[in-house]
Amino acid sequence: MNPRHLGDSPDGPGKPAWTLHWGRWATGLLVVLLLLLGVFSLYLQPDFLLTLADQLWACF
């Protein structure tokens, strides 16, 4: 029976647990940055913004 150390990952004692969390954090950050880039790129198209404003105004 192997004792588990505090920094070991569930996958085994060879890989620290923080490396798994770092990968998830980096992936999440990349997704958020891509979404922000997509939203900001839509602001460069005035026709899209006008259409969006017209559709939003039509709700009232």
C-alpha positions in Angstrom: 0.0 0.0 0.0 1.5 3.3 -1.1 0.9 6.4 1.0 -0.4 9.4 -0.9 1.5 12.6 -0.6 -0.2 16.0 -0.4 0.9 17.2 -3.9 0.2 14.0 -5.8 -2.5 13.9 -8.4 -5.2 11.2 -8.5 -3.5 9.8 -11.6 -0.4 8.7 -9.7 2.5 10.0 -7.7 4.6 11.1 -10.7 2.5 14.1 -11.7 1.7 16.9 -9.3 -2.0 17.9 -8.9 -1.4 21.5 -9.8 -0.4 20.6 -13.4 -3.9 19.3 -14.0 -5.5 22.5 -12.7 -3.1 24.6 -14.7 -4.2 22.9 -17.9 -7.9 23.5 -17.2 -7.2 27.1 -16.2 -5.2 27.7 -19.5 -7.9 26.1 -21.6 -10.6 28.2 -19.9 -8.6 31.4 -20.4 -8.1 30.6 -24.1 -11.9 30.1 -24.5 -12.7 33.4 -22.8 -10.1 35.3 -24.9 -11.5 33.8 -28.1 -15.1 34.8 -27.1 -14.0 38.3 -26.3 -12.1 38.6 -29.6 -15.2 37.4 -31.4 -17.4 40.0 -29.7 -15.0 42.8 -30.3 -14.7 41.9 -33.9 -18.4 42.3 -34.3 -18.1 45.9 -33.2 -16.0 46.6 -36.3 -19.0 45.9 -38.5 -21.4 48.9 -38.2 -24.1 47.2 -40.2 -24.3 44.4 -37.7 -24.5 46.8 -34.8 -27.3 48.8 -36.5 -29.3 45.6 -37.2 -28.8 44.5 -33.6 -29.9 47.8 -32.3 -33.0 47.7 -34.5 -33.9 44.2 -33.4 -33.5 45.2 -29.7 -35.5 48.4 -30.2 -38.3 46.4 -31.9 -38.8 44.5 -28.6 -40.2 47.7 -27.0 
